[in-house]
Amino acid sequence: MAQKPKRTKSGSAWMHEHVTDPYVKKAQSDGYRSRAAYKLLEIDIRDRLLKPGMTVVDLGAAPGSWCQVAVQKLKRQGRVLAIDLLPVAPMPGVESLEGDFTDSGSLHWLEARLCQARADLVLSDMAPNMSGVGLRDQARHYELCELALDFAVHWLKPGGCFLVKVFQGVGFEDFRRQMQAAFEQVLIRKPDASRDRSSEVYLLGRRLRDNGTVAVTSADE
C-alpha cells in the first residue's frame, strides 16, 4: 500500500497562509478566480489602464482572474485575448488558448486573432515552473519577460501600455533598461495584494515609443 505523503512544515505554513489570506477570502466572496485580481484592480485604480473599447492581451492568464477584471473594466466593449499553459475556463468576452507562449504556434494564434490590428494593453503575469535553483529560476523568468516585451513592442499600438510581473534581484535592472528603451515612462508598482515577503513587483511601461529612443529620465515616479 502506498504511503500517504507527509506534509512538510513549509507546505503546512503555505496552506495556513493561503486559507487565512484576506485576499483569498475576498476573491472567493467577490467571485474572482484568484487573489491576483486585486493586484490588477489596484494598479488600474492608480494608473487607469483599462477602458471600454480596448484590445487587451493577457499572457500567463490562468486561472483567469485578470481576464475577469479586464472584461468588467471594458464593459463588454472590446476584446480580451488570453494564453496560458494551463486552461482558462471559458468566460464571455475572452478568447483563450491553452498553449505555450514561447511556441511559434501559440504566437501565430495570437497574431491571427489580432488580424494585423494592434493591442492597447499587454499584460504578463507569466512565471516559469520553479526548479528551486534561484539563479536559474530568475534567468528563466526574465527570458519570459523579454519575450513578452518583444511581443508588446511589435503588437502594441503607438502609445500603448505593457504591465509585466518581475522579481527584484539579478536581471531586474537590465530588464528595466530594456523597457525604458521601448516606453516613454517605466514605473514600479507593488500592489498591496502582493505579499510583503515576496520580491514580486510589476513594471508598467506607458506610451510605447515610435523610434525606440532610450529614456533618459528616472524610471521611478
Residue pairs with C-beta under 8 A, 6 or more apart in sequence:
18 24
21 35
23 35
23 38
23 193
24 35
26 35
26 38
27 33
27 34
27 35
27 37
27 38
27 65
30 37
31 68
32 38
32 65
32 68
32 69
33 63
33 64
33 65
33 68
33 89
34 63
34 65
35 65
35 193
36 65
36 66
36 125
36 193
37 65
37 66
37 68
37 69
38 191
38 192
38 193
39 191
39 193
39 194
39 202
40 65
40 66
40 69
40 70
40 123
40 163
41 69
42 191
42 192
42 193
43 49
43 163
43 189
43 191
43 202
43 204
44 50
44 69
44 73
46 189
47 187
47 189
47 204
47 206
49 121
49 161
49 163
49 204
50 56
50 69
50 70
50 73
50 74
50 121
51 73
51 74
51 120
52 73
52 74
52 75
52 77
52 78
53 74
53 77
53 78
54 74
54 78
54 79
54 120
54 121
55 78
55 79
55 81
55 114
55 117
55 118
55 119
55 120
55 121
56 70
56 74
56 78
56 79
56 80
56 81
56 119
56 120
56 121
56 122
56 123
57 80
57 81
57 82
57 110
57 114
57 119
57 121
57 122
57 123
57 151
57 155
58 66
58 67
58 70
58 80
58 81
58 82
58 83
58 123
58 125
59 83
59 84
59 101
59 122
59 123
59 124
59 125
59 126
59 148
59 151
60 83
60 84
60 101
60 124
60 125
60 126
60 127
60 144
60 165
61 67
61 82
61 83
61 84
61 88
61 96
61 125
62 84
62 85
62 86
62 87
62 88
63 86
63 88
63 89
64 82
64 88
64 89
64 91
64 94
64 96
66 123
66 125
67 80
67 82
67 88
67 91
67 94
67 96
68 91
70 80
70 94
70 123
71 80
71 91
71 92
71 93
71 94
74 80
74 93
76 92
76 93
78 93
79 93
79 95
80 93
80 94
80 95
81 94
81 95
81 96
81 110
81 113
81 114
81 119
82 88
82 94
82 95
82 96
82 97
83 96
83 97
83 99
83 101
83 106
83 109
83 110
84 96
84 98
84 99
85 98
85 99
85 100
86 98
87 96
87 98
88 94
88 96
88 98
90 96
95 113
97 106
97 109
97 110
99 105
99 106
99 109
100 106
101 107
101 126
101 144
101 147
101 148
101 151
102 144
102 147
107 151
110 151
110 155
111 155
114 155
118 155
118 156
118 157
118 160
119 152
119 155
119 156
119 157
119 160
120 156
120 157
120 160
120 161
121 156
121 160
121 161
121 162
121 163
122 148
122 151
122 152
122 155
122 156
122 160
122 161
122 162
122 163
123 163
123 164
124 144
124 145
124 148
124 152
124 162
124 163
124 164
124 165
125 165
126 144
126 145
126 148
126 165
127 141
127 144
127 165
128 137
128 140
128 141
128 143
128 144
130 137
131 137
131 140
135 170
138 167
138 169
138 170
138 171
139 170
139 171
141 166
141 167
141 171
142 166
142 171
142 174
142 175
145 164
145 166
145 175
146 175
146 178
148 162
148 164
149 162
149 164
149 175
149 178
149 179
149 182
152 160
152 162
152 182
152 205
152 208
153 182
153 208
156 162
156 208
157 208
158 208
158 210
159 207
159 208
160 207
160 208
161 183
161 204
161 205
161 206
161 207
161 208
162 179
162 182
162 183
162 204
162 205
162 208
163 189
163 202
163 203
163 204
163 205
164 179
164 202
164 203
164 205
165 200
165 201
165 202
166 172
166 175
166 200
166 201
166 202
166 203
167 198
167 199
167 200
167 201
168 199
168 201
169 199
175 203
176 186
176 203
176 219
177 214
179 186
179 203
179 205
179 219
180 186
180 214
180 215
180 219
181 209
181 212
181 213
181 214
181 215
182 205
182 208
182 209
182 212
183 205
183 206
183 207
183 208
183 209
183 215
184 206
184 207
184 208
184 209
184 215
185 205
185 206
185 207
185 215
185 217
185 219
186 203
186 204
186 205
186 206
186 215
186 219
187 203
187 204
187 206
187 219
187 220
187 221
188 201
188 202
188 203
188 204
188 219
188 220
188 221
189 201
189 202
189 203
189 204
190 200
190 201
190 202
191 202
194 200
194 201
